[in-house]
Amino acid sequence: MARVAARRARRERASRNITSRRGGDAPGAGGAFAVGALLDGIPEAVAIGLSVKFGGTIPWAVVVAIALSNISEGRAGSVAMRRAGRSPRSILALWGAVATIAVVTGVVGAGALAGVSIAMLAIIVSVAAGALLAMVCNAMIPQAFEEDHWATGLSAATGFLVAFVLNHVS
């Protein structure tokens, strides 16, 4: 009985340490999600803009995959911000600013990079993918696993399957 209680206490301390290192218990909780969304949102928006400019059509599979990742990212960040005491209005304003900055930089970036080679476009898309993957691995997966152990892997696999299917259908 004492072993079980000691193990539970160690897990709880470790969980608090991980959460506080990620900013989860601090007044700016969730801010890391907003910064991550901005860092991966800008190259994502540029990549979508360039795809439309070069391809002439909207890459729906990419748009849906980015939207799904941004929705879960925004939800996780919003929950952390609410737990830290931020008002819904300030949270919406923050996410609105992130979305506005991403869209404006996407339009400006697509216009400025209109003459780039396909190789440069591949680099830009790779940076966007890398930023998204870094955000998912560093912030979203640990938090998801901490809060809902069994569904984390299943949700990630489902997301990859949906992206794969959308890519081959469109």
Residue, then its C-alpha position, 0 to 999 in steps of 0.5 A: m500500500a505504501r509503495v502504491a502511494a509513493r509511486r503515485a506521489r512520484r508520478e504526480r510530482a513528475s507531472r507537475n514538473i513537466t507541466s510547469r516546464r511547459g508553462g502549464d502552471a504559469p500565468g502565461a499558460g498556453g502561450a507556448f501553443a500560441v507561439g508555436a501556432l504562429l511559428d508553424g502557421i506562417p510557413e503553412a500559410v505561405a505554402i498554401g498560398l504558393s500551392v494555389k499560385f502555382g497549382g491554380t487550385i486550393p490544396w484541400a488535403v493540406v488545408v484540412a490537415i492544417a485546420l485539424s492540427n490548428i483546432s486541436e492546438g488552439r483547444a489545448g492552448s485555450v484550455a491551459m490559458r483558461r486554467a491560468g485565469r485568462s478571460p475568454r475574450s483575451i484568448l479569442a483576441l490572441w488566437g485572432a491575432v495569430a490567425t490574422i498574422a498567419v493569413v497576412t504573411g501567407v498572402v504577402g509571402a506567396g506574392a513575394l515568393a511567386g518566382v521561386s523554384i520548385a526546389m525552394l517551394a519544397i524547402i518552404v513546405s518542409v520547414a512548415a512540416g518540421a515546425l508543425l511536427a516539432m510543435v506536436c511532439n514537444a507540446m501536444i503529444p505530452q499534454a495529450f498523453e498526460e491527460d488521456h493516455w489511451a486515446t493519444g496514439l489512436s488519435a495521432a494515427t487517425g489524423f495521419l490516416v485522414a491526411f493520407v486519404l485526403n491526399h489520395v482522394s483530392 
